[in-house]
Amino acid sequence: MLTASALATLALVVGPAAAAQAHVHVRPDSTVAGSDAELAFTVPSESETANTTALSITLPQDHPFLEVAAQVTPGWTVKVVTDPLPAPVLIEGTTLTEAAHTVTWTAKTGEAIPPEQYQDFFLSVGPLPDSGEVVFTAKQTYSDGSVVTWDQQAVAGGDEPEYPAPSFTVTPAPDAAAASDEAEAEAGAEVGASSKDGFSRMLGGAGLLAGLGAIGLMVARRSPRRTPPRTPDSEMSSGSEMSSGSENSPAADTTLDLSTAGTGQPST
């Protein structure tokens, strides 16, 4: 169980953080220059006795938004008011002489934000400016008739104002030339990979053909030669060759007379 001193210490630690989060603030889903963004305005009821019955957001006029659309919040009505600009502004080829100036949400009966609770309200705007801070003014109306205006801008190096204005900082858009170079590099890498793959396939095909040729040569060397069948003409030709060989042989010139073999007389 926490002691009284521990609870007091906890209150000192948590108290400032809770108070800081209690301010009306804005959360953009994009801060990139030139982009469209959805803005979520978070509105807590800081009064201990009264409900929040209305919220009015004043949009910047030094760089007005070309497009503004408010999301309908259940239990609340919403109204967008357009006013003339102090001076014409050129945005994306369009010259604006008037633009959306305020957006107001009003709670229906029984739908106000009770104490210690909060509600989100959404705007879609665009395009964002090229640089700098986008600063809004928020007016919060309570059921007891009191109005809190959130319009104080923070000073660099200074303390947070008591009623800080909802704001965010625009971030630079990616450089177009750098994005183009990156795209070309990626395309070149893909072409190089494709060429390398084609060369590898060509080498693989050549190797396959060489292997098949070697196998064919080995089969041809190992196959036995077949002797052609004999024919009558070939046999006759062979016999003639043998007879001719016998006539030309030296053994045919020497004869033996068997009749004189027993007497030892030479034949006459």
C-alpha positions as CSV (number, residue, x, y, z in Angstrom):
1,M,0.0,0.0,0.0
2,L,1.3,3.5,-0.9
3,T,1.9,5.8,2.0
4,A,0.7,9.4,2.0
5,S,4.2,10.7,1.3
6,A,4.6,8.3,-1.7
7,L,1.3,9.5,-3.1
8,A,2.4,13.1,-2.8
9,T,5.6,12.3,-4.6
10,L,3.7,10.5,-7.3
11,A,1.4,13.5,-7.8
12,L,4.3,15.8,-8.2
13,V,5.8,13.5,-10.9
14,V,2.7,12.8,-12.8
15,G,0.9,16.1,-12.4
16,P,3.1,18.2,-14.8
17,A,3.1,15.5,-17.5
18,A,-0.7,15.1,-17.2
19,A,-1.2,18.9,-17.5
20,A,1.1,19.0,-20.6
21,Q,-1.0,16.3,-22.3
22,A,-4.2,18.2,-21.4
23,H,-3.6,20.9,-24.0
24,V,-5.5,21.0,-27.3
25,H,-3.0,19.7,-29.8
26,V,-2.8,18.5,-33.4
27,R,-1.4,15.3,-34.9
28,P,-0.8,15.2,-38.6
29,D,-0.5,11.9,-40.5
30,S,2.0,13.6,-42.9
31,T,4.3,16.6,-42.5
32,V,5.9,16.4,-46.0
33,A,5.9,19.7,-47.9
34,G,3.4,19.7,-50.7
35,S,1.5,16.7,-49.5
36,D,-2.1,16.4,-48.2
37,A,-2.5,15.6,-44.6
38,E,-5.2,14.4,-42.2
39,L,-5.1,16.4,-39.0
40,A,-6.4,15.1,-35.7
41,F,-7.2,17.7,-33.1
42,T,-7.3,16.2,-29.6
43,V,-9.5,18.2,-27.2
44,P,-9.6,17.3,-23.5
45,S,-12.0,18.9,-21.0
46,E,-9.8,20.5,-18.4
47,S,-12.7,22.1,-16.4
48,E,-13.6,20.1,-13.3
49,T,-17.3,21.3,-13.5
50,A,-18.2,22.1,-17.1
51,N,-18.4,20.1,-20.3
52,T,-16.8,21.1,-23.6
53,T,-19.6,22.1,-26.0
54,A,-17.8,23.5,-29.0
55,L,-14.4,23.7,-30.7
56,S,-13.4,26.2,-33.4
57,I,-10.2,25.9,-35.4
58,T,-8.8,29.0,-37.2
59,L,-6.7,28.0,-40.3
60,P,-3.6,29.9,-41.4
61,Q,-4.1,32.6,-43.9
62,D,-0.5,33.4,-44.9
63,H,-0.5,30.0,-46.6
64,P,-4.1,28.9,-47.0
65,F,-5.1,25.4,-47.9
66,L,-6.4,24.8,-51.4
67,E,-8.6,21.9,-50.1
68,V,-10.2,21.6,-46.7
69,A,-12.7,18.8,-45.7
70,A,-14.1,18.3,-42.2
71,Q,-15.0,14.8,-40.9
72,V,-18.4,14.5,-39.3
73,T,-18.1,13.5,-35.6
74,P,-21.1,11.5,-34.2
75,G,-23.2,13.7,-31.9
76,W,-21.6,17.0,-33.3
77,T,-22.4,19.4,-36.1
78,V,-19.6,20.9,-38.2
79,K,-19.4,24.1,-40.2
80,V,-16.6,25.4,-42.5
81,V,-16.5,29.2,-43.1
82,T,-14.7,30.7,-46.1
83,D,-13.4,34.3,-45.9
84,P,-11.5,36.6,-48.3
85,L,-7.7,36.4,-48.1
86,P,-5.7,39.5,-47.2
87,A,-3.9,39.1,-50.5
88,P,-4.2,36.7,-53.5
89,V,-2.1,33.6,-53.1
90,L,-0.9,31.3,-55.9
91,I,-0.9,27.6,-55.0
92,E,-0.2,24.9,-57.6
93,G,-1.2,27.1,-60.5
94,T,-4.4,28.3,-58.8
95,T,-4.8,31.9,-57.6
96,L,-6.8,32.0,-54.4
97,T,-8.6,35.1,-53.3
98,E,-10.6,33.4,-50.6
99,A,-10.1,30.2,-48.6
100,A,-11.5,28.2,-45.7
101,H,-10.8,30.2,-42.5
102,T,-12.6,28.5,-39.6
103,V,-14.0,25.1,-38.9
104,T,-16.4,24.8,-35.9
105,W,-17.8,21.6,-34.3
106,T,-20.8,22.1,-31.9
107,A,-22.1,19.3,-29.6
108,K,-25.6,18.2,-29.8
109,T,-27.7,18.0,-26.6
110,G,-26.2,15.4,-24.3
111,E,-23.1,14.9,-26.5
112,A,-20.6,17.4,-24.9
113,I,-17.2,16.2,-23.6
114,P,-17.5,15.6,-19.8
115,P,-14.7,16.6,-17.5
116,E,-11.5,14.5,-17.6
117,Q,-12.4,13.1,-21.0
118,Y,-11.4,14.0,-24.5
119,Q,-12.6,13.9,-28.1
120,D,-10.7,13.8,-31.5
121,F,-11.8,16.0,-34.4
122,F,-10.5,15.4,-37.9
123,L,-9.6,17.7,-40.9
124,S,-8.2,16.8,-44.3
125,V,-6.2,19.6,-45.7
126,G,-3.7,20.2,-48.5
127,P,-1.3,20.9,-49.9
128,L,1.1,21.7,-47.0
129,P,3.5,24.7,-47.4
130,D,7.1,24.2,-48.6
131,S,8.6,24.8,-45.2
132,G,8.1,26.3,-41.8
133,E,5.5,25.9,-39.0
134,V,1.8,25.4,-39.6
135,V,0.1,27.1,-36.6
136,F,-3.6,27.0,-35.7
137,T,-5.7,28.8,-33.2
138,A,-8.2,26.7,-31.2
139,K,-11.1,28.1,-29.2
140,Q,-12.7,25.7,-26.7
141,T,-16.1,26.6,-25.3
142,Y,-17.5,25.1,-22.1
143,S,-21.1,24.6,-20.9
144,D,-20.7,27.3,-18.3
145,G,-20.0,29.9,-21.0
146,S,-16.2,30.1,-20.5
147,V,-13.9,30.1,-23.6
148,V,-10.3,29.0,-23.6
149,T,-8.2,30.2,-26.6
150,W,-5.1,28.1,-27.5
151,D,-3.1,30.6,-29.5
152,Q,0.3,31.2,-27.8
153,Q,3.4,30.2,-29.9
154,A,6.4,28.7,-28.1
155,V,9.7,30.7,-28.1
156,A,12.8,28.7,-29.0
157,G,14.7,27.9,-25.8
158,G,11.8,29.2,-23.7
159,D,9.2,27.5,-21.5
160,E,6.0,26.1,-22.9
161,P,3.2,28.7,-22.9
162,E,0.2,28.3,-20.7
163,Y,-2.1,28.1,-23.7
164,P,0.1,26.8,-26.6
165,A,-1.3,26.9,-30.1
166,P,-1.6,23.6,-31.9
167,S,1.2,23.4,-34.5
168,F,3.6,21.2,-36.4
169,T,6.8,21.6,-38.5
170,V,6.8,20.9,-42.2
171,T,9.5,18.5,-43.4
172,P,11.2,18.9,-46.8
173,A,10.0,16.8,-49.7
174,P,12.4,14.3,-51.3
175,D,14.6,15.9,-54.0
176,A,13.1,15.2,-57.4
177,A,16.5,14.8,-59.1
178,A,17.8,12.5,-56.4
179,A,14.6,10.4,-56.7
180,S,15.1,10.2,-60.5
181,D,18.8,9.2,-60.1
182,E,17.8,6.5,-57.6
183,A,15.1,5.1,-60.0
184,E,17.6,5.0,-62.9
185,A,20.2,3.2,-60.7
186,E,17.6,0.6,-59.7
187,A,16.6,0.2,-63.4
188,G,20.3,-0.2,-64.4
189,A,20.8,-2.8,-61.7
190,E,17.8,-4.8,-63.0
191,V,19.1,-4.7,-66.6
192,G,22.6,-5.8,-65.4
193,A,21.1,-8.7,-63.5
194,S,19.0,-9.7,-66.6
195,S,22.1,-9.6,-68.9
196,K,24.2,-11.6,-66.4
197,D,21.4,-14.2,-66.2
198,G,21.2,-14.4,-70.0
199,F,25.0,-14.9,-70.3
200,S,24.9,-17.6,-67.7
201,R,22.1,-19.4,-69.6
202,M,24.1,-19.2,-72.8
203,L,27.2,-20.8,-71.1
204,G,25.0,-23.5,-69.6
205,G,23.6,-24.3,-73.1
206,A,27.1,-24.5,-74.6
207,G,28.3,-26.8,-71.9
208,L,25.3,-29.1,-72.4
209,L,26.0,-29.3,-76.2
210,A,29.7,-30.1,-75.5
211,G,28.8,-32.8,-73.1
212,L,26.4,-34.4,-75.5
213,G,29.1,-34.3,-78.3
214,A,31.6,-36.1,-76.0
215,I,29.1,-38.8,-75.1
216,G,28.4,-39.4,-78.8
217,L,32.1,-39.7,-79.7
218,M,32.6,-42.3,-76.9
219,V,29.7,-44.4,-78.1
220,A,31.0,-44.3,-81.7
221,R,34.5,-45.6,-80.6
222,R,33.1,-48.4,-78.5
223,S,30.8,-49.8,-81.2
224,P,32.2,-53.0,-83.0
225,R,32.6,-53.0,-86.8
226,R,30.3,-55.4,-88.7
227,T,31.8,-57.7,-91.5
228,P,29.7,-57.6,-94.6
229,P,28.0,-61.0,-95.6
230,R,29.6,-63.1,-98.3
231,T,28.0,-63.4,-101.7
232,P,28.5,-66.0,-104.5
233,D,30.4,-63.4,-106.5
234,S,32.7,-62.6,-103.7
235,E,33.4,-66.4,-103.2
236,M,34.2,-66.9,-106.9
237,S,36.5,-64.0,-106.8
238,S,38.3,-65.4,-103.8
239,G,38.7,-68.8,-105.5
240,S,40.1,-67.2,-108.6
241,E,42.6,-65.4,-106.5
242,M,43.7,-68.6,-104.9
243,S,44.2,-70.5,-108.2
244,S,46.2,-67.6,-109.6
245,G,48.4,-67.7,-106.5
246,S,49.0,-71.5,-107.0
247,E,50.2,-71.1,-110.6
248,N,52.6,-68.4,-109.7
249,S,54.0,-70.4,-106.7
250,P,57.6,-71.8,-107.1
251,A,56.4,-75.3,-105.8
252,A,54.6,-75.9,-109.2
253,D,57.9,-75.9,-111.2
254,T,59.3,-79.0,-109.3
255,T,57.8,-82.6,-110.0
256,L,58.6,-86.0,-108.5
257,D,58.6,-89.2,-110.6
258,L,57.2,-91.8,-108.3
259,S,58.1,-94.6,-110.7
260,T,61.8,-94.2,-110.2
261,A,61.6,-93.7,-106.6
262,G,62.3,-97.4,-105.8
263,T,65.2,-98.0,-108.4
264,G,67.1,-94.9,-107.8
265,Q,67.2,-94.3,-111.6
266,P,66.5,-91.0,-113.0
267,S,63.6,-90.6,-115.2
268,T,64.1,-90.3,-118.9
